[in-house]
Amino acid sequence: MERPASDAPGASAYALAVRDDLRDGERVADLTLGDLTVTVCRGRDSVLVVVRRPGNGGLALRAIHAPAGTLTVRVVASEPGEALRLEANSALGRHEVAIAASEADLHRLRVCVWLTPRAPLLVPFHPRDLYPLDANDDPLGATGQVEAAQRGVNSGLLYFRFREPAFGSVLYFQNLSALNDYYAATDTVPDGAVGGEWPELGYLLPTPPQSGTPPTNPLAAGERVMLSDAILVFRDEADDDEQELSRQFLQLLGIAYKALSLPRTDYRDWAGLAERTLTDLETAPQASVRHYGHRYVMPYPDGEYPDVMVQVSVLAAIHDYGRWRGEPLPLEDELRRGLPRFYDEKLKTLRRYLPNVGDDKDADAVDSWYLYHPMLNLARLALDGDADARALLMRSVDYGIKAAHHFKYRWPIMYDIRDFTVKTRARNDDRFGQTDVGGIYAYLMLQCYQLTDEERFLHEARAAIDAAVGMRFNLEYQANLTAWGAAACMRLWRITNEGTYLAQSYVYLASFFHNCMIWESDVRLAKHYRTFLGATCLHDAPYMAIYECFDAFTAFEAYLADSGPDLEPAARMLIGEYCKYALDRAWFYYPSALPDEAIAGPPHQSGVINRKLAFPLEDLYGNGEPAGRVGQEIYGSGAALVFASRSHHSVEGAPFRLFCNLFVRTIERTGERALSLMLDGGETCQADLSLVRLKRRRMPQKVTLTSANGDVLRPHATDKDRIDFRVPASGRLILTWSA
C-alpha cells in the first residue's frame, strides 16, 4: 500500500530503531553489487544489511534481531559462493549470516541466517525484516506501492516499487523450503508471513498466536536452525504499466528461482495409472449412473448428480488418451451419446444438470465459468474432427455470447441461467466477481474462430481480454481459468500480430505464479506429499486441487505451442517448471500414494473416499492439513489420462516408450534406431528423460543420448525396466539404440 510519511498511521518501535541504527550504528563491512552498494551495520540489537542506490534511497534488511543483552559481530571466513559471512553472539546464542551476490543478470542478493540457541528458546515475537529507505536512510520518508504479497501458504514473496526516491522495483523472496526445521520445532505455519504495511515489510517469522498463554515449543539448545533465507532481486525501473510490471515480475521471479536448490522429481507411471483409471471408470459402481438410457460420470463417489462439466471434461481426457493409444475407447462414445440431454431447447444452451436433477439442487444457478468450460472441451473435440461435438457447441455458443454481453465481460460469481439475475455478485472481499472468466471465454471464442473463420468470434475474444485490463495482481479467480486466459492472449497475438496481447499474457501469468507455492512444505502431514510449484485452486483457497492442476497444465501446453522466440525467457522457464513439477506432485493426489494418516477421515471428511479406486483426492494442503477433506474427484479422473498422453511417447518399432517431464516440442525419426528430440523448457533448467521398457520386450543392449553439440549424456539410473537421464530442459537431443 502506498503511504508517504505524512499519511502513515504511525511507526512501530522497530521502524524507528532502524532509522536510529543507520544513523548511530557501527559499519561492519561493505560490498558492491553492480551500481548498488551493500553495507552491513550493527545496531543496538540488530544487524542490518543495507542496499543503496546512491542518491536514490535504498533498503534495510534486518538479518538479526537479538533484543536481549549485548550483541557482538565479527566477520569470519566465507564459504564457497559467499561474498561475506558474519558471526554474532548475544544472550540468545550464536547467529550466522551468509551473504551472496550475483550480477549475472539482474542484481540479486541473498542473505541466509541461522541461530544456535544457548538454551531452549521460546520465540513469542519477531519483527518484520525489510524497510524501504529514502535518500537520508529514513524508512518513514520513502513512498511506494506493494503490488503483490504472499497469499496463504503460497510463495513467500513480496513485489513492490518505489515512487520516491527513484530506487526502482524489488522482488523479495523468502525461501520457505529452507525453514521447515523452524516450523517443525515451533509448530508454526508460514501463512501470510511475507507482506506487511509500508514501510514495514518483508518476513514476519511465524510465532504462536499472541495470547495469555506463552508458546511452549522452543528451539532446542545447541541445535542450529535456519531463521531466514531471503533473496532480493532489483530493477532500476519502477514501471506503473500493468503489462510491463507483470513482465518484470516474471523476470525477477525467474532470477530468484535460479537461486533455489530445487527438489527432485521422480518418474511417475502415468500410463499405468491411466489404465487403472479407465478400468474404474468403466466398472466401479460409484463412478457412473444411468439416466435416459445413457451413462453419466458422477462428480464424486456416491455423491452429487451428473454434471455437464464433469461429463465433457472426462470425455475430452478419454478422447486424448484414446488418440495417444492409437484407437478410440468404447467409453468415449458411450459418454458422448448422453451429452444432448444437458441441452435446453428453450434457452439454447447447455445446463449444468440433467432435467431430472433432485429438488435439493438449484437447477437454474450457474457459476460463471461453468457455462463456458464444457464448451471449451467440446471445441477441443470438434477441432479434432468430432462432428457431434461441433454441432452441440454451435447450438450453445450464442447463449454464452449473450451472457458475456449482458455482464459486459465482467462476470459475477453466480447467476440464474434463465434471465441472468445475479445470485452472488462478488467473492469474499466484496470487490470482484469471477475476474478471469474472460480468459476462458476468449479462448473458447478463438476455438470457434478456428472452426468457422467467423470474425465475430475474434471480436468477442478481443473484447473479453480488453475488459480485464487493469486488474493487475487481482486478476486470478481460479487458477485454470487464469492459465486459459494466458493461452488466449498468446493465440490472439499469433492471429493479430498485436504485441499488446503477448504483453497481456504476462499479466495472466504473473497472477497465476503469484498464487503458486514455490516451496516444498514439510509442515505436519505435508511431509507425506509434495507441494513444490503447486497452484492453489482459487485466489484465496487454502489448498491445491487436482482439476485446476491438470487443466492449467493443458492450457500451458497450448500457450507454449503458440509461443515463439519472442516469449519472455522467464515466462517460458516458469511454465516449463510448473508443468514438470505437476507431473511429479500430482501423483500424491491419489489415495494409494498416501499413508492413512495423511487422508482426512470423519468428522473432517466431507465425502466418500475409496482408497481402492484410481481417482484422485480433490485437495492437498501446504499447511499440512489432512488431504481429501473436500472429497475424491471422479471429475478429476482425467488427470492421469492427460498426464500420460503428454509425458509418455510411443516410438514405433522400439522396445520402449519415451518419458519426459517437459513438453517435447518435436520428435523426428532420423534413422531406423535414431530419434531427434526438441525440448521446450527453461534455458538453465533440467528435465528427466527415461526409456521405459514395454511389456514382454527387452531393453536395447546399447543406448546413447547426446546433446546437439555432441556431448554424451550418461544415465543416472539403469535397471531392466527403465533407463533414466537428466538432460538440459531446452534444446535438441539425439537418441540412438541398438537392436
C-alpha positions in Angstrom: 0.0 0.0 0.0 1.4 3.4 -0.9 1.9 5.8 2.0 4.0 8.9 2.2 5.4 9.5 5.7 2.8 12.2 6.5 -0.1 9.7 5.8 1.4 6.7 7.6 -0.8 5.6 10.5 2.2 5.5 12.7 5.6 3.9 13.1 6.5 0.9 15.2 9.4 0.9 17.5 11.2 -1.5 15.1 10.9 1.0 12.2 12.2 3.9 14.4 15.0 1.7 15.6 16.1 1.1 12.0 16.4 4.8 11.5 18.5 5.2 14.7 20.7 2.2 14.0 21.5 3.5 10.5 22.5 6.9 12.0 24.4 5.7 15.1 25.3 2.1 14.3 28.7 0.6 13.6 29.6 -0.2 10.0 30.9 -3.9 9.9 31.5 -4.5 6.1 30.9 -3.2 2.6 30.1 -4.9 -0.7 29.3 -3.8 -4.2 26.5 -5.2 -6.3 26.8 -3.6 -9.7 25.6 0.0 -9.4 24.3 -0.7 -5.9 26.2 -0.6 -2.6 25.8 -3.0 0.2 26.7 -2.2 3.8 26.4 -4.3 6.9 25.6 -2.3 10.0 25.5 -3.4 13.7 22.8 -1.6 15.7 21.9 -1.9 19.4 20.0 -5.2 19.0 20.1 -5.8 15.2 22.4 -6.5 12.3 21.1 -4.6 9.2 22.1 -5.3 5.6 21.6 -2.0 3.7 21.3 -1.8 0.0 21.6 1.7 -1.5 21.3 3.2 -5.0 23.5 6.3 -4.4 21.3 9.4 -4.3 18.1 7.3 -4.8 17.4 5.7 -1.5 17.6 2.0 -0.6 16.5 -0.9 1.6 17.4 -2.1 5.1 17.1 -5.9 5.7 17.2 -6.8 9.4 19.2 -10.0 9.3 19.5 -10.4 13.1 17.1 -9.3 15.8 18.6 -10.0 19.3 16.7 -7.9 21.8 18.3 -9.4 24.9 21.7 -8.2 26.0 24.9 -7.2 24.2 25.3 -8.1 20.5 28.8 -8.7 19.2 29.5 -9.1 15.5 32.6 -10.2 13.6 33.5 -11.1 10.0 34.5 -14.8 9.6 35.9 -16.8 6.7 33.4 -17.1 3.8 32.4 -20.4 2.3 32.3 -21.1 -1.5 29.8 -18.9 -3.3 29.5 -16.4 -0.4 30.6 -12.8 -0.6 30.6 -12.3 3.2 30.0 -14.3 6.3 29.3 -12.9 9.8 29.0 -14.4 13.2 27.1 -12.6 16.0 26.8 -13.6 19.7 24.1 -12.4 22.1 22.1 -13.7 25.0 20.1 -15.7 22.5 23.0 -17.7 21.2 25.1 -17.6 18.1 23.8 -16.2 14.8 25.5 -16.8 11.5 24.8 -14.7 8.4 25.9 -15.6 4.9 25.6 -13.1 2.1 25.9 -14.0 -1.6 25.6 -11.6 -4.5 25.1 -12.1 -8.2 25.3 -9.7 -11.1 25.0 -12.3 -13.9 21.6 -10.9 -14.9 19.5 -8.6 -12.7 21.2 -7.9 -9.5 20.4 -10.5 -6.8 21.3 -10.5 -3.1 20.8 -13.5 -0.9 21.0 -13.3 2.9 20.9 -16.6 4.9 20.6 -16.5 8.7 21.0 -19.4 11.2 20.7 -19.4 15.0 22.2 -21.8 17.5 20.3 -21.1 20.8 22.2 -21.1 24.1 19.1 -22.5 25.9 15.8 -23.9 24.9 14.5 -20.8 23.2 10.8 -19.7 23.0 10.0 -17.2 20.3 7.0 -15.1 21.3 7.5 -12.4 18.6 10.0 -11.4 15.9 9.6 -8.2 13.8 9.4 -7.9 10.0 12.7 -7.6 8.3 12.5 -5.2 5.4 12.3 -1.4 5.3 12.4 0.9 2.3 14.6 4.0 2.8 14.7 7.5 1.4 17.9 9.3 0.4 18.5 10.1 4.1 18.2 6.4 5.3 14.7 7.2 6.8 12.1 4.4 6.4 9.4 7.0 7.1 10.5 9.1 4.1 10.2 6.7 1.2 6.9 6.2 -0.7 5.9 3.3 -2.9 3.5 0.6 -3.8 3.2 -3.1 -2.8 1.9 -4.9 -5.9 1.9 -8.5 -4.6 2.5 -10.2 -1.3 2.2 -13.8 0.0 -1.3 -15.3 -0.1 -1.9 -18.0 2.5 0.9 -20.5 2.3 1.8 -19.8 -1.3 5.3 -18.4 -2.1 6.8 -16.1 0.5 7.2 -13.3 -2.0 6.7 -9.5 -1.9 6.8 -7.4 -5.1 7.0 -3.6 -4.6 8.2 -0.5 -6.3 9.4 2.9 -5.1 7.8 6.1 -6.1 10.1 8.4 -4.2 13.1 8.2 -4.2 13.7 6.6 -7.6 15.3 3.3 -6.3 13.3 1.1 -8.7 11.4 -2.1 -8.1 12.2 -5.1 -5.9 11.2 -8.7 -5.5 11.7 -10.1 -2.0 11.5 -13.9 -2.0 11.7 -15.9 1.3 12.8 -19.5 0.5 10.4 -21.2 2.9 11.7 -24.7 1.9 14.8 -24.0 3.9 12.9 -23.1 7.0 10.9 -26.3 7.6 13.0 -27.2 10.7 12.0 -24.0 12.3 8.3 -24.6 11.6 8.6 -28.2 12.9 10.3 -27.1 16.1 7.9 -24.2 16.9 4.7 -25.9 15.5 4.0 -22.9 13.3 3.0 -22.4 9.7 4.2 -19.5 7.4 0.6 -18.4 6.5 0.7 -14.9 5.0 4.1 -14.5 6.6 5.6 -12.3 3.9 3.9 -8.9 3.3 3.4 -6.0 5.7 2.3 -2.4 5.6 4.5 0.2 4.1 7.1 1.0 5.3 7.4 -2.2 7.5 7.6 -5.1 5.0 9.1 -8.5 4.5 9.1 -11.7 6.5 7.3 -12.0 9.8 8.8 -15.1 11.4 5.8 -17.3 12.4 5.3 -17.4 16.1 2.4 -18.8 18.2 -0.7 -16.6 18.4 -0.4 -13.8 20.9 -2.5 -14.7 24.0 -2.2 -15.1 27.7 -0.6 -18.5 27.2 3.0 -18.3 26.2 4.5 -20.5 23.5 5.5 -24.0 24.6 7.5 -25.2 21.6 11.1 -24.0 21.9 14.0 -24.1 19.6 16.4 -26.7 21.0 19.5 -25.6 22.8 22.7 -26.2 20.8 20.8 -27.1 17.6 21.5 -24.9 14.6 18.3 -23.8 12.8 17.8 -21.6 9.8 15.6 -18.5 10.5 15.7 -16.8 7.1 16.8 -17.4 3.5 15.9 -14.0 1.9 16.5 -13.5 -1.8 16.2 -9.9 -3.2 16.2 -9.1 -6.9 16.5 -5.5 -8.0 15.5 -3.4 -11.1 16.3 0.2 -11.5 12.9 0.8 -13.1 9.6 1.0 -11.3 7.1 0.9 -14.2 3.4 1.5 -13.4 2.2 0.0 -16.7 0.3 -3.2 -15.9 1.8 -5.2 -18.7 5.4 -4.2 -18.2 5.0 -4.5 -14.4 3.9 -8.1 -14.9 6.7 -9.0 -17.3 9.2 -7.6 -14.9 7.7 -9.6 -12.0 8.2 -12.8 -14.1 11.7 -11.7 -14.8 12.5 -11.1 -11.2 10.8 -14.3 -10.0 12.8 -16.2 -12.6 16.1 -14.8 -11.2 15.0 -15.7 -7.7 14.0 -19.2 -8.8 17.5 -19.8 -10.3 19.0 -19.3 -6.8 16.9 -22.1 -5.3 18.0 -25.7 -4.6 15.2 -27.4 -6.4 13.6 -30.5 -5.1 14.0 -33.7 -7.0 11.4 -35.1 -9.4 10.7 -38.8 -9.9 9.5 -41.0 -12.7 5.7 -41.5 -12.5 4.0 -44.3 -14.3 1.1 -42.2 -15.6 0.3 -44.6 -18.3 -0.2 -47.4 -15.9 -2.3 -45.2 -13.6 -4.4 -44.1 -16.6 -5.2 -47.8 -17.4 -6.3 -48.4 -13.8 -8.4 -45.2 -14.0 -10.1 -46.3 -17.2 -10.9 -49.7 -15.6 -12.5 -48.0 -12.6 -14.5 -45.6 -14.8 -15.9 -48.5 -16.7 -16.5 -51.0 -13.9 -16.8 -49.2 -10.5 -20.4 -48.8 -9.5 -19.6 -45.5 -7.8 -18.2 -44.0 -11.0 -21.3 -43.6 -13.1 -25.0 -43.7 -13.2 -27.6 -44.3 -15.9 -30.3 -41.8 -16.9 -32.4 -41.7 -20.0 -30.6 -44.9 -21.2 -27.2 -43.3 -21.1 -24.2 -43.5 -18.9 -23.1 -40.4 -16.9 -20.0 -39.9 -14.9 -20.5 -38.9 -11.2 -18.6 -35.9 -9.8 -17.7 -37.8 -6.6 -18.1 -41.4 -5.5 -21.7 -41.9 -4.3 -22.4 -38.2 -4.3 -23.9 -35.3 -6.2 -25.6 -35.5 -9.6 -24.4 -35.9 -13.2 -22.9 -32.6 -14.3 -22.1 -31.3 -17.8 -18.7 -30.0 -16.9 -17.7 -33.4 -15.4 -19.1 -35.3 -18.4 -17.4 -33.3 -21.1 -14.1 -33.0 -19.2 -13.8 -36.7 -18.6 -14.9 -37.3 -22.2 -12.2 -35.0 -23.6 -9.5 -36.6 -21.5 -10.6 -40.1 -22.7 -10.5 -38.9 -26.3 -6.9 -37.6 -25.8 -5.8 -40.8 -24.3 -7.5 -42.9 -27.0 -5.7 -40.9 -29.7 -2.5 -41.4 -27.8 -3.1 -45.2 -27.6 -3.9 -45.2 -31.3 -7.5 -46.3 -31.1 -10.8 -44.8 -29.8 -12.0 -46.2 -26.5 -15.6 -47.5 -26.2 -16.3 -45.4 -23.1 -15.7 -42.3 -25.2 -18.7 -43.0 -27.5 -20.8 -44.1 -24.6 -20.3 -40.8 -22.7 -20.7 -38.7 -25.8 -24.2 -40.1 -26.5 -25.5 -38.7 -23.3 -24.5 -35.1 -23.8 -27.6 -33.8 -25.7 -29.7 -34.4 -22.5 -27.9 -31.5 -20.9 -29.1 -29.2 -23.7 -32.0 -26.8 -23.0 -34.0 -26.3 -26.2 -35.8 -23.2 -24.8 -32.6 -21.4 -23.7 -30.5 -22.8 -26.5 -27.6 -23.7 -24.2 -26.2 -26.5 -22.0 -27.3 -26.7 -18.5 -25.2 -27.9 -15.6 -27.6 -30.7 -14.6 -29.9 -33.2 -16.3 -33.6 -32.3 -16.4 -34.3 -34.8 -13.6 -31.9 -33.3 -11.1 -33.2 -33.5 -7.5 -35.0 -30.7 -5.7 -32.0 -30.3 -3.4 -30.2 -28.5 -6.2 -30.9 -25.1 -7.7 -31.0 -26.2 -11.3 -31.0 -22.7 -12.6 -27.9 -21.5 -10.7 -24.7 -21.4 -12.7 -21.2 -20.5 -11.8 -20.0 -18.1 -14.5 -17.1 -20.3 -15.6 -19.3 -23.4 -15.7 -21.2 -22.1 -18.7 -18.0 -21.9 -20.8 -15.8 -24.7 -19.7 -17.9 -27.5 -21.2 -18.0 -25.6 -24.5 -14.2 -25.2 -24.4 -13.8 -29.0 -24.2 -16.5 -29.5 -26.9 -14.4 -27.2 -29.1 -11.3 -29.3 -28.5 -13.2 -32.4 -29.6 -14.6 -30.5 -32.6 -11.2 -29.3 -33.7 -10.2 -33.0 -33.7 -12.9 -33.9 -36.1 -15.9 -34.7 -33.8 -18.9 -33.6 -35.7 -21.4 -34.2 -32.9 -19.3 -32.1 -30.5 -19.2 -29.3 -33.1 -22.9 -29.4 -33.6 -23.7 -29.2 -29.9 -21.1 -26.4 -29.5 -22.6 -24.3 -32.2 -26.1 -24.7 -30.8 -24.9 -23.5 -27.4 -22.2 -20.8 -28.0 -24.5 -17.9 -28.9 -26.1 -18.1 -25.4 -22.6 -17.9 -24.0 -22.1 -14.7 -26.0 -25.4 -13.3 -24.8 -24.3 -13.8 -21.2 -21.0 -12.1 -21.9 -22.8 -9.1 -23.4 -25.2 -8.9 -20.5 -22.4 -8.8 -18.0 -20.3 -6.5 -20.2 -17.5 -9.1 -19.9 -17.3 -8.8 -16.1 -19.0 -11.8 -14.7 -20.4 -12.3 -11.2 -19.8 -15.4 -9.2 -23.2 -17.0 -9.8 -26.3 -16.1 -11.7 -29.7 -17.5 -12.8 -29.2 -19.1 -16.2 -32.8 -18.2 -17.3 -32.5 -14.4 -17.0 -29.0 -13.6 -15.8 -30.3 -12.4 -12.4 -27.2 -12.3 -10.1 -27.3 -14.7 -7.2 -23.8 -13.9 -5.9 -22.0 -10.9 -7.3 -18.6 -10.8 -5.6 -16.2 -13.1 -3.8 -15.4 -12.7 -0.1 -13.6 -9.4 -0.5 -16.8 -7.9 -2.0 -14.8 -6.2 -4.8 -14.5 -8.7 -7.6 -16.5 -11.4 -9.3 -15.0 -14.2 -11.4 -12.3 -11.9 -12.8 -10.6 -14.4 -15.1 -13.7 -15.9 -16.8 -13.0 -13.6 -19.7 -9.8 -15.6 -20.3 -11.5 -18.9 -20.8 -14.3 -17.2 -22.7 -11.7 -15.6 -25.0 -10.0 -19.0 -25.6 -13.4 -20.5 -26.4 -14.1 -17.7 -28.9 -10.8 -18.3 -30.6 -11.5 -22.0 -30.9 -14.8 -21.1 -32.6 -13.0 -18.7 -34.9 -10.7 -21.5 -35.8 -13.6 -23.8 -36.5 -15.7 -21.3 -38.5 -13.5 -18.4 -39.6 -16.3 -16.0 -38.5 -14.9 -12.6 -37.5 -17.5 -12.2 -34.7 -15.7 -14.8 -32.6 -12.4 -12.9 -33.0 -14.1 -9.7 -32.0 -15.5 -11.4 -28.8 -12.1 -12.7 -27.8 -10.6 -9.2 -28.1 -13.4 -7.7 -26.1 -13.1 -10.1 -23.3 -9.4 -9.7 -22.9 -9.6 -5.9 -23.2 -12.2 -5.8 -20.4 -9.8 -7.5 -18.0 -7.2 -4.8 -18.4 -6.3 -3.0 -15.1 -6.8 -6.0 -12.8 -3.1 -6.3 -12.1 -2.4 -8.9 -9.4 -6.2 -9.3 -8.7 -6.8 -11.0 -12.0 -6.9 -14.5 -10.8 -10.1 -16.0 -9.5 -9.4 -19.7 -10.4 -6.0 -21.0 -11.4 -7.0 -23.0 -14.5 -9.1 -20.1 -15.9 -6.2 -17.8 -15.5 -4.0 -20.2 -17.4 -6.5 -20.4 -20.2 -6.6 -16.6 -20.3 -2.8 -16.5 -20.8 -3.3 -19.1 -23.6 -6.0 -16.9 -25.2 -3.7 -13.8 -25.1 -0.9 -15.8 -26.8 -3.2 -17.0 -29.5 -4.6 -13.5 -30.1 -1.1 -12.3 -30.5 -0.5 -15.0 -33.1 -3.6 -14.2 -35.0 -3.5 -10.4 -34.9 0.3 -9.7 -34.6 -0.6 -7.1 -32.0 2.1 -7.1 -29.3 -0.3 -5.9 -26.6 -1.8 -9.4 -26.4 1.6 -11.0 -25.9 2.2 -8.5 -23.1 -1.2 -9.1 -21.6 -0.5 -12.8 -21.4 2.2 -11.8 -18.9 -0.5 -10.2 -16.7 -2.3 -13.6 -16.5 1.0 -15.5 -15.9 2.1 -13.1 -13.2 -1.3 -13.5 -11.4 -1.0 -17.3 -11.8 2.5 -17.6 -10.4 1.7 -15.2 -7.6 -0.7 -17.9 -6.4 1.8 -20.7 -6.6 3.5 -22.5 -3.8 7.2 -22.3 -4.8 8.4 -24.2 -1.8 8.4 -27.7 -0.5 6.4 -27.9 2.7 7.2 -30.5 5.4 4.7 -28.9 7.7 2.8 -31.5 9.6 1.2 -34.0 7.2 2.5 -32.3 4.1 5.7 -34.2 4.7 3.9 -37.2 3.1 3.4 -35.5 -0.3 5.0 -32.8 -2.4 3.9 -29.3 -2.8 6.6 -27.5 -4.9 5.2 -25.2 -7.6 1.6 -26.2 -6.9 -1.1 -23.6 -7.6 -3.8 -23.0 -5.0 -7.1 -23.6 -6.9 -8.6 -20.2 -6.1 -7.2 -16.8 -5.3 -7.9 -17.3 -1.6 -8.1 -21.1 -1.4 -6.2 -22.9 1.4 -5.5 -25.9 -0.9 -4.2 -27.1 -4.2 -6.7 -29.1 -6.3 -6.1 -31.8 -8.9 -8.6 -30.5 -11.5 -7.1 -27.0 -11.6 -3.6 -28.6 -11.7 -4.1 -30.7 -14.8 -6.4 -28.2 -16.6 -3.7 -25.5 -16.2 -1.2 -28.0 -17.4 -3.3 -28.4 -20.6 -3.7 -24.7 -21.0 0.1 -24.1 -20.7 0.7 -26.8 -23.3 -1.4 -24.7 -25.7 0.4 -21.5 -24.6 3.8 -22.8 -25.4 2.7 -24.4 -28.6 1.6 -20.9 -29.8 4.7 -19.1 -28.5 7.9 -18.5 -30.2 11.3 -16.9 -29.7 9.7 -13.6 -28.7 8.4 -15.1 -25.4 10.0 -13.7 -22.3 12.5 -16.4 -21.3 11.5 -16.3 -17.6 7.9 -17.0 -18.6 8.9 -20.0 -20.7 11.1 -21.3 -17.8 8.4 -20.9 -15.1 5.7 -22.5 -17.3 8.0 -25.4 -18.1 9.0 -25.9 -14.4 5.3 -25.7 -13.3 4.4 -28.5 -15.8 7.5 -30.6 -14.8 6.6 -30.5 -11.1 2.9 -31.1 -11.8 3.8 -34.4 -13.3 5.6 -35.3 -10.1 3.5 -33.6 -7.5 0.1 -34.7 -8.8 0.9 -38.3 -8.1 0.2 -37.6 -4.4 -3.5 -36.7 -5.0 -4.1 -40.4 -5.4 -5.0 -42.2 -2.2 -2.8 -45.1 -3.0 0.3 -42.8 -2.8 -0.5 -41.6 0.8 -0.5 -43.2 4.2 -3.8 -43.5 6.1 -2.8 -40.7 8.5 -2.4 -38.2 5.7 -6.0 -38.7 4.4 -8.9 -36.9 6.1 -11.4 -39.0 8.0 -14.6 -38.2 10.0 -15.6 -35.6 11.1 -13.3 -33.6 8.7 -14.0 -35.6 5.6 -17.0 -34.3 3.6 -17.3 -37.1 1.0 -16.7 -40.8 0.4 -13.0 -41.8 -0.1 -12.3 -45.2 -1.5 -8.6 -45.9 -1.5 -9.0 -48.8 -3.9 -10.3 -46.5 -6.7 -7.8 -44.8 -9.1 -9.5 -41.5 -8.7 -7.6 -38.5 -7.1 -8.4 -36.6 -4.0 -9.5 -33.1 -4.7 -7.3 -31.3 -2.2 -3.7 -31.2 -0.9 -2.7 -28.6 1.8 0.6 -26.8 2.1 -0.2 -26.2 5.8 -0.3 -29.9 6.4 -4.0 -30.5 7.0 -5.2 -34.0 6.0 -5.7 -34.4 2.3 -9.1 -35.1 0.8 -11.2 -33.0 3.1 -13.3 -31.9 0.1 -13.5 -35.5 -1.2 -12.4 -37.7 -4.0 -12.8 -36.4 -7.6 -14.2 -38.6 -10.3 -14.4 -35.4 -12.3 -10.6 -35.1 -11.8 -10.0 -38.6 -13.2 -8.9 -37.2 -16.5 -5.6 -36.1 -14.8 -3.9 -39.5 -15.3 -5.1 -39.7 -18.9 -3.9 -36.1 -19.7 -0.6 -36.6 -18.0 0.1 -40.0 -19.6 -0.8 -38.7 -23.1 1.6 -35.7 -22.7 4.5 -37.3 -20.9 4.8 -40.8 -22.4 5.7 -41.0 -26.1 5.4 -44.1 -28.3 8.4 -44.9 -30.6 7.3 -47.2 -33.5 9.3 -50.4 -33.5 11.2 -49.7 -30.4 11.0 -51.9 -27.3 10.4 -48.9 -25.0 8.3 -45.8 -24.6 9.9 -42.4 -24.0 9.0 -40.5 -20.9 9.8 -36.8 -20.4 8.6 -34.5 -17.7 8.8 -31.5 -20.1 6.9 -30.9 -23.3 8.7 -32.5 -26.2 8.1 -29.9 -28.9 9.2 -32.2 -31.8 10.2 -35.9 -32.2 11.7 -36.8 -35.6 12.7 -40.3 -36.6 16.1 -39.8 -38.2 17.1 -43.4 -38.6 15.9 -46.9 -38.0 17.0 -46.7 -34.4 17.6 -42.9 -34.0 15.4 -40.0 -32.8 15.9 -36.3 -32.7 14.1 -34.5 -29.9 13.5 -30.9 -29.1 12.6 -29.8 -25.5 10.8 -26.6 -24.7 11.9 -25.7 -21.1 14.0 -23.1 -19.4 17.5 -22.4 -20.6 19.2 -23.1 -17.3 16.8 -25.9 -16.1 16.9 -29.7 -16.3 14.4 -32.3 -17.4 14.0 -36.0 -16.7 14.1 -38.3 -19.8 13.5 -42.1 -19.4 13.3 -45.1 -21.6 10.5 -47.3 -20.2 10.5 -50.9 -21.3 7.3 -52.2 -22.9 5.8 -55.4 -21.6 7.3 -58.6 -23.0 10.1 -56.7 -24.6 13.8 -56.4 -23.8 15.7 -53.2 -23.4 18.4 -52.5 -26.0 21.9 -53.5 -25.1 23.2 -50.1 -26.0 21.6 -46.7 -25.7 23.3 -43.4 -26.5 21.9 -39.9 -25.7 23.8 -36.9 -27.0 23.2 -33.1 -26.9 23.2 -31.1 -30.1 26.8 -30.1 -29.6 27.9 -33.8 -29.3 28.2 -34.2 -25.5 27.3 -37.7 -24.4 24.8 -37.7 -21.6 25.1 -40.6 -19.2 22.2 -42.2 -17.4 21.9 -41.6 -13.6 19.9 -44.8 -13.1 19.5 -48.0 -15.0 17.6 -51.3 -14.4 15.9 -53.9 -16.6 12.7 -51.8 -16.9 14.0 -48.2 -17.2 17.0 -46.0 -18.1 16.8 -42.6 -16.5 18.7 -39.5 -17.8 18.8 -35.9 -16.5 19.1 -33.6 -19.5 19.1 -29.9 -20.4 15.5 -28.6 -20.4 16.0 -26.6 -23.6 17.4 -27.7 -26.9 17.9 -30.7 -29.2 18.9 -34.2 -28.1 19.8 -37.2 -30.3 18.8 -40.7 -29.1 20.2 -43.9 -30.7 19.9 -47.5 -29.6 21.0 -51.0 -30.7 18.8 -53.8 -31.9 
